[in-house]
Amino acid sequence: MTLRPWRIISISLAAGLMLSGCSDPPTSKEPTAAQVEPILKSHIDQTMKYAFATDITVTDPGGKDIPCGDGRSKRTYAVKAKAGVGSGNSEMVTLTLIGGLHQVAKYKLPSYAKSLTEQEAVGEQYRTRILLSSPTKGEMVVRGETDCLPFKMS
């Protein structure tokens, strides 16, 4: 009895599917906070660049796991700077920061703002949150944190 080509393909596919079911169970694809931290830092640094910030100072260098419980942690990063353009009006500075962040990555802004001088941005796909603000005239402050993520890859 000769096997037709479609039967050979069917048998090969069935065998492949059966063998693929014998592999190890899938591991968590969730990144660690340490893996996400460079993305957070890059987004904040790039935001400051696009918002024309000057005299940038890192106020929280990050690099430390902050426990969240259940084997999870988060990481933080923050900078402050002077507004490099405009009158320094805090509301306009905050809008400039929002515009800078939109140049960098796709973040969602909640439908509400904490105030006209402070706005939170959520990067669900990046697993980060960033707070953009101008607490005083001509001052830019950007703080961010990762989501609570596994401490180590499983």
JODA-V663937 format. One record per residue. N is the residue number from 1. RES is the residue in three letters. PSI is psi in whole degrees, 0 to 359 (* if undefined). BURIAL is b if it has 9 or more other C-alpha atoms within 8 Angstrom, else e. Layout:
BEGIN
n res psi burial
N RES PSI BURIAL
N RES PSI BURIAL
END
This chain:
BEGIN
n res psi burial
1 MET 130 e
2 THR 142 e
3 LEU 136 e
4 ARG 155 e
5 PRO 321 e
6 TRP 329 e
7 ARG 320 e
8 ILE 316 b
9 ILE 316 e
10 SER 316 e
11 ILE 318 e
12 SER 316 e
13 LEU 316 e
14 ALA 317 e
15 ALA 318 e
16 GLY 318 e
17 LEU 320 e
18 MET 318 e
19 LEU 325 e
20 SER 335 e
21 GLY 349 e
22 CYS 359 e
23 SER 171 e
24 ASP 154 e
25 PRO 151 e
26 PRO 142 e
27 THR 165 e
28 SER 130 e
29 LYS 0 e
30 GLU 129 e
31 PRO 167 b
32 THR 165 b
33 ALA 323 b
34 ALA 327 b
35 GLN 330 e
36 VAL 335 b
37 GLU 316 b
38 PRO 328 e
39 ILE 314 e
40 LEU 311 b
41 LYS 316 b
42 SER 316 e
43 HIS 318 b
44 ILE 313 b
45 ASP 317 e
46 GLN 322 b
47 THR 315 b
48 MET 321 b
49 LYS 310 b
50 TYR 340 b
51 ALA 8 b
52 PHE 40 b
53 ALA 147 b
54 THR 163 e
55 ASP 52 e
56 ILE 132 b
57 THR 131 e
58 VAL 121 e
59 THR 340 e
60 ASP 103 e
61 PRO 351 e
62 GLY 211 e
63 GLY 3 e
64 LYS 137 e
65 ASP 130 b
66 ILE 112 e
67 PRO 140 e
68 CYS 352 b
69 GLY 163 e
70 ASP 36 e
71 GLY 22 e
72 ARG 155 b
73 SER 169 b
74 LYS 166 b
75 ARG 153 b
76 THR 165 b
77 TYR 140 b
78 ALA 148 b
79 VAL 160 b
80 LYS 158 b
81 ALA 176 b
82 LYS 146 b
83 ALA 126 b
84 GLY 348 e
85 VAL 163 e
86 GLY 186 e
87 SER 348 e
88 GLY 3 b
89 ASN 125 b
90 SER 323 b
91 GLU 319 b
92 MET 324 e
93 VAL 317 b
94 THR 318 b
95 LEU 324 e
96 THR 319 b
97 LEU 318 b
98 ILE 316 b
99 GLY 321 b
100 GLY 317 b
101 LEU 321 b
102 HIS 336 b
103 GLN 334 e
104 VAL 310 b
105 ALA 168 e
106 LYS 102 e
107 TYR 149 b
108 LYS 139 e
109 LEU 129 b
110 PRO 158 e
111 SER 351 e
112 TYR 155 e
113 ALA 145 b
114 LYS 320 e
115 SER 179 e
116 LEU 348 e
117 THR 11 b
118 GLU 128 b
119 GLN 132 b
120 GLU 144 b
121 ALA 137 b
122 VAL 127 b
123 GLY 82 b
124 GLU 316 e
125 GLN 337 e
126 TYR 349 e
127 ARG 40 b
128 THR 159 b
129 ARG 139 b
130 ILE 134 b
131 LEU 118 b
132 LEU 130 b
133 SER 164 b
134 SER 86 b
135 PRO 333 b
136 THR 164 e
137 LYS 126 e
138 GLY 4 b
139 GLU 137 b
140 MET 131 b
141 VAL 126 b
142 VAL 122 b
143 ARG 141 b
144 GLY 162 b
145 GLU 153 b
146 THR 165 b
147 ASP 167 b
148 CYS 114 b
149 LEU 166 b
150 PRO 141 b
151 PHE 318 b
152 LYS 154 e
153 MET 137 e
154 SER * e
END
